[in-house]
Amino acid sequence: MTWAFDIDYGGEYTTIYGDAGPCDAAGYGFSPSSWWSIRLSSYLVAGGCDTSFASGPRGSATFTGAVPYVGADLDDAVTFIKVWRG
């Protein structure tokens, strides 16, 4: 998956990979570093993943497909992301 600094996948970005191959129903969970946790605003899923769950100190949300904006509660406050193939 690709994490982006700004909404609509803009600004700085990084690509994250799971170690066990393409996405499946079990998926992968990630805890962004402290640097990314306070900057993440959007992300793209990849590798067969099509569903994601993001959480942080102000709330959580489940998404389908790409996430052009995590929403006001999660913007710059994501502490965990899980992705899977639904």
C-alpha positions, 0 to 999 in steps of 0.5 A: 500500500502507499501512504500519502502526506496530503489528501488525494495522494499528494505530497510526500509518500511511502510504499509499504509491503507485507512479507507474506505475499499478495493480500488475502482474507487475513490481510496485513496490519501496520502501525505507522511510525510516529512520523507518519502517524501525525501526517497520513491523510490518504492511502492506496491499497494494492496487491489484491487488498480492497478493504481497509480499517484505520484507527487512531486516538480520535476514531476509526473507519472502514474503507473500500478501495483507495482512500483519497481522504481518511476523514477529519477524525483520522487526518494526521492521527492514524496509529493503525491500519489493517488491509485485506481482500474482502 
